[in-house]
Amino acid sequence: MISPLAYVHPDAKIDETAQIGPFAIIEEDVEIGAGTIVDGNATVCAHTRIGKNCHIFPSAVIGAIPQDLKFHGELTYTIIGDNNVMRECCTIHRGTFSKEKTVIGNNNLIMAYCHVAHDCVLHNNIIMSNAVQLAGEVVVEDHAILGGGTLVHQFSHLGQHIMVQGGTHVNKDIPPYVIAARDPIQFCGINSVGLNRRGFTPEQIATIQAVYRLLYVSKLNMTQALERIEQDLSASPERDLIVNFVKGSDRGVIKGL
């Protein structure tokens, strides 16, 4: 259902089961999937793709051109999957020539006043609390929880199943499964409550704890700690995910206590 008070560009492709509220604006080359709701006064900008059963709340702006002075109007996209909630006044910007698209996966909750800048990649089941700000080309992996007012530096990489304390300034990569907090940001333990809720076994959690004891408590430098982890701990998906994340970090990972 499309409100007669909404503006929908003739080129937009809106599923017949989608709902577009009064005074919403849907620009050209937009696709909106089945069951998605765009509330009144929200704007979906050109070259945006939105999947099924999403809900865009009033005054959100989805797919606007990036706030990047290197952007000169090239064709780029905003790609959003299924079952996402984008609350009031959140802003999501489309890509630049760098990656050509901003991508948001499935089942994410992006609360009021959040910002997702150009070329970011958000995976699935992420919670961004009010006023989280992601700079350009940030990657956030599955089941991450970012507390209100978190500020994330450009190019940062945030791993799976992390929790970041509200108001934290993130200027380094955050490896999987951890709690990150304080100023400057630090490792503050593993996200054991979240891991339990998501069905991780005691053995898996023990492995994660053992890895981070060597990385952050042993007083070894990072290279030495990684060597010890690979020597002393049996290979497992959890161990290998952490090791590969740390080895692949371009910005370097957060420090220990």
N, C-alpha and C positions, 0 to 999 in steps of 0.2 A: 504494500500500500504506500503510495506516494502522496504526501499532503499537497493540495493545490497551492499552498503558500510556499512550497520549497522550489528551489531552482535546480533543475537537473539538465545538464547539457545533452543535446540530442545524441551525441556519440557515446554517452555512458551506457554501460550494460548493467542493468539492475535486475536481479532475480525477482520473479513475480511474488515471492514470499518475503522479500526484504521489506523493511519499513523505513521510510524517510520522513522525518518530522518537519513541522512548519519552520520556515526560514533557514532550513539546512541548505547548503550549497554543495552540489556535486559537479565537479568540473569535467572537462573533456578527457577521453581515454581513461575512464575509471571503470573498474569492474567490481561489483559487490555481490557476494554469494548468498545462497539461500538462508533465510532466517536471520540475517544480520539486521540490526537496528541502528539507524543513524538519528540521534535525537535532534530536536530543534536547535538551531543556531550553530550546529557543528558544521565543519567544512572538510570535505574530502577533495584534495587538490589533484591536479592532472597527473596522469601516469601512475595511478595507485591501483593496486590489486588487493582486495579484501576478501577473505574466505567466508566460510559458513558460520552462522550463529555467533558472530561478534556483536558487541554492543559499544557504540561510540556515544559518549554522553555529551550534554550541551557544552558548547564553546570549545570543544576539542578541535584541533587543526591537524589533519593527517595528510602527509605527503607534500608539505610546502617545500619551496626551493630551499637549498641549504644556506646556512649563514657562513659561507666560505667564500672569501674574495677570489679564490681561484676558479669558482664556478662561473661559467659564461653561457648558461642556457642550454648546455648539451642535454640530449635525451637520456634521462636516468629515471629510476623507478623506486617506488615503495611497495614492498611485497609483504603482505600480512596474512597469516594462516587462519586457522579455525579456532573458534571458542575463546577469543581474546576479549578482554574488557579494557576499555580506554576511558578513564574517568574525566571529570570536568577539567577543561583548560589544559589538558596535556597536549604536547606538541611533538610530532614525529616528522622528521625531515627526510626527503628523498636523497638518493645517492649523488655522488660526484663522479667525475671521470676516473677517480681512483679505483672504485669497485663497481660503480654504475648502479648500485641499488642498496637500499636499506632493507633489511630482512628481519621480520619478527615471526617466530614459529607459531606454536599452538598452545592454548590453555594458559595464557599469560594474563596477569592482572597489573595494569599500569595505572596507578592511582593519580589523584588530582594534582595538577601543576607539574607533573614529570616532564622531562625533555629527553628525547632520543635524537641525537644529532645524525648528520649524514654518514652513510656507509657503516652504521652499527649493525651488528648481527646479534639478535637475541634468540636463544634456542627455545626450549619449552618449559612450561610450569614454573615460570619466574614470577616473583612478586616484587614489584617496585613500589615502595610506600611513598606517601605524599612528598612531592618536590624533589625527588631524586633527579639528578642532572647527569646525563651521559654525554661526554664530548664525542668528537668524531672518531669513527673506526674502532669503537669499543666492542669487544666480544663478551657476551654473558652466556654462560652455559646452563644446562638444565637444573631446575630446582634451586637456583640461587634466590636468596632473599636479601633485599637491600633496604635498610632502615631509612626512615624519613630524613630528607635533607642530605643524603649521601651525594658527594661530588666525585665524579670519576674522570680522571685525566684521559686525554685522547690516546688512542692506541693501547689502552690497558686491556688485559685479558682476565676475566673473572671465571674461576672454575666451577665445576659441578658441586651442588649441595653445600654451598657456602652460606654463611650469614654475616652480614656487615652491619655493625652498630650504626644507628642513626647519627647523622652529622659527621660521619667519617670522611676524610679527604683521601681518596684512593689515587695514589700516584705510582704504584707498583702492581705487578700481577699478583693475583690471589690464587694460590693453588687449591685443588679440590678439597672438600670436606671440612674446611676450617671455619672458625670464627675469627673475624678481623675487626679490630677496634682501635681506639686511642688516637692520639695526635702527637707525633707522627704515627701512622698506621702500623700495627704490629699483629703478629700471630698471637691469638689468645686462647688456644686450645682447639679441639675438634668439635664439630657440630653434632655431638652425640645424640642430642634430643631429636634433631631432624633426621638423622640416620636411622634411629630406632623407629620413628614414625613411618619411614619409607621402606621398612622391612629388611634393613641390613641385619645380618646375623651377628651374634657376639663375636664369632671368629673373624668376620670381616672388619668389625669395628676394632678389634684387638690388633689386627694387621695395620690398619690406618694409624692407630696410636703408636705402634712400634716404629713406623716410618717417620712420623713427626717427632718422636723422641730423638731419633738420630739427626734429623734435619735441624731441630730447633733447641734441643736440650743438651745434646752431647758435647757442645763446645767445639765440634769439628767445623771446619769451613765447609761451604756448600759442596765443593768438589769431593772432599774427603767423605762427607756424609753420604753422598750419592754412591760412592764406591762401596762403603760399608753396607748400605741398604741392599745393593745388588749382591754382595757377598754373603751377608748374614741372613737375609730374609728370603724365603721361597717366593718364586714368581707367582703373582696373582693379578687379577684385573685391577684391584685397588692399588697394590704396590706399583704396578707398571704405569697406571694412569698418572699417579703423582710424579714418578720419576721422569716420565716423558714430558709432563707439563713443565717441570722445573728446567729440564734440559732445553726445552724449546722456547723458554721465555726470552723475549727480546729486551724487555724493560727491566728484567730481574724481578724476583719475587719479594714479597714483604719480609721484613726482618722478624726475628724472634724477640721474646721478652728480654 
